[in-house]
């Protein structure tokens, strides 16, 4: 990792809640931000932020997600995912995250990632794919 990646760093990314990020509720009357899509946006935000500081051949993988989805966001609204580096312990990174729509907080929790060697990961995945006949 490059210098500058440290505890306390914060990143914010904005997303529009389009149809692909929603699930129907209220008898199909409304489409709202789906929990798995919120988690995907959190993971993408954290991964992309790590990659901004990653050294050559470094990548990261998610290892844990602990998110409370506390409010509904209607399709068409925007959300902001804010992630703060809470803990940096060698190759383990814990982000404290919050998600807010145009009106209120809709999600909060933590997301853990592990910084990996991309070449070694590719070798392991290739071996697994071959073993699975893929």
C-alpha positions as CSV (number, residue, x, y, z in Angstrom):
1,X,0.0,0.0,0.0
2,X,1.1,3.5,-0.8
3,X,1.7,6.1,1.9
4,X,-1.4,8.0,2.8
5,X,-3.7,5.0,3.3
6,X,-4.4,5.2,7.1
7,X,-7.0,4.9,9.8
8,X,-9.4,7.8,9.7
9,X,-9.4,8.2,5.9
10,X,-12.9,8.7,4.5
11,X,-14.4,8.2,1.0
12,X,-17.9,9.0,-0.2
13,X,-19.5,7.7,-3.4
14,X,-22.9,8.6,-4.8
15,X,-25.2,6.2,-6.6
16,X,-28.7,6.6,-8.2
17,X,-31.1,3.9,-7.1
18,X,-32.2,2.6,-10.5
19,X,-34.4,-0.3,-11.2
20,X,-31.5,-2.8,-11.1
21,X,-30.8,-1.8,-7.5
22,X,-34.4,-2.3,-6.3
23,X,-36.9,-4.9,-5.1
24,X,-40.7,-4.5,-5.2
25,X,-42.5,-3.9,-1.9
26,X,-45.9,-2.7,-0.7
27,X,-47.7,-5.2,-2.9
28,X,-45.6,-4.1,-5.9
29,X,-46.6,-0.5,-5.6
30,X,-43.0,0.7,-4.9
31,X,-39.5,-0.4,-5.8
32,X,-37.0,0.3,-3.1
33,X,-33.2,0.0,-2.7
34,X,-32.6,-3.7,-2.1
35,X,-30.3,-4.8,0.8
36,X,-28.0,-6.9,-1.4
37,X,-27.5,-4.0,-3.8
38,X,-26.7,-1.6,-0.9
39,X,-24.1,-4.1,0.3
40,X,-22.7,-4.3,-3.3
41,X,-22.4,-0.5,-3.4
42,X,-20.6,-0.5,-0.1
43,X,-18.2,-3.3,-1.2
44,X,-17.5,-1.5,-4.5
45,X,-16.9,1.8,-2.7
46,X,-14.4,0.2,-0.2
47,X,-12.7,-1.9,-2.9
48,X,-12.2,1.0,-5.3
49,X,-10.9,3.2,-2.4
50,X,-8.3,0.6,-1.5
51,X,-7.2,0.3,-5.2
52,X,-6.5,4.0,-5.2
53,X,-3.7,3.3,-2.8
54,X,-2.7,-0.2,-3.8
55,X,0.7,-1.1,-4.9
56,X,1.6,-3.0,-8.0
57,X,-0.2,-6.4,-8.0
58,X,-2.3,-5.6,-4.9
59,X,-6.0,-6.2,-4.8
60,X,-8.5,-6.8,-2.0
61,X,-11.3,-9.2,-1.2
62,X,-14.3,-8.7,1.1
63,X,-14.3,-11.0,4.2
64,X,-17.1,-9.8,6.3
65,X,-20.2,-7.5,6.1
66,X,-22.2,-6.4,9.1
67,X,-24.8,-3.9,7.8
68,X,-28.2,-2.8,9.2
69,X,-30.6,-1.6,6.5
70,X,-32.6,0.9,8.6
71,X,-34.6,2.9,6.0
72,X,-36.3,2.5,2.6
73,X,-35.1,4.4,-0.4
74,X,-37.5,4.8,-3.3
75,X,-36.3,4.1,-6.9
76,X,-35.0,7.3,-8.5
77,X,-33.5,8.7,-5.3
78,X,-29.7,9.1,-4.8
79,X,-27.7,7.5,-2.0
80,X,-24.3,8.3,-0.7
81,X,-22.1,5.6,0.7
82,X,-19.5,6.9,3.1
83,X,-16.7,4.6,4.3
84,X,-14.1,5.4,6.9
85,X,-11.0,3.3,7.6
86,X,-11.7,2.3,11.2
87,X,-8.9,-0.3,11.6
88,X,-5.8,-1.0,9.5
89,X,-4.0,-4.1,10.8
90,X,-1.3,-5.3,8.4
91,X,-3.4,-6.5,5.4
92,X,-6.8,-6.4,7.2
93,X,-8.9,-3.3,6.7
94,X,-12.1,-2.6,8.6
95,X,-14.4,0.2,7.2
96,X,-17.1,1.9,9.2
97,X,-19.8,2.6,6.7
98,X,-23.0,4.7,6.5
99,X,-25.5,5.0,3.7
100,X,-27.8,8.0,3.4
101,X,-30.4,8.9,0.8
102,X,-31.6,12.3,-0.1
103,X,-33.6,12.5,3.2
104,X,-32.2,10.2,5.8
105,X,-29.8,7.5,6.9
106,X,-30.7,4.1,5.4
107,X,-27.8,1.9,6.3
108,X,-24.8,1.6,8.7
109,X,-22.3,-1.0,9.9
110,X,-18.9,-2.3,9.0
111,X,-17.2,-4.0,6.1
112,X,-13.9,-5.9,6.4
113,X,-11.5,-6.4,3.5
114,X,-8.2,-8.2,3.1
115,X,-5.4,-6.9,0.9
116,X,-4.3,-9.7,-1.4
117,X,-1.5,-10.4,-3.9
118,X,-3.4,-10.5,-7.3
119,X,-1.1,-13.1,-8.9
120,X,-1.4,-15.5,-6.0
121,X,-5.2,-15.1,-6.0
122,X,-5.3,-15.8,-9.7
123,X,-3.2,-18.9,-9.3
124,X,-5.5,-20.3,-6.5
125,X,-8.7,-19.4,-8.5
126,X,-7.3,-21.0,-11.7
127,X,-6.5,-24.2,-9.8
128,X,-10.0,-24.3,-8.2
129,X,-11.7,-23.7,-11.6
130,X,-9.7,-26.5,-13.2
131,X,-10.5,-28.8,-10.3
132,X,-14.2,-27.9,-10.8
133,X,-13.9,-28.7,-14.5
134,X,-14.4,-25.1,-15.6
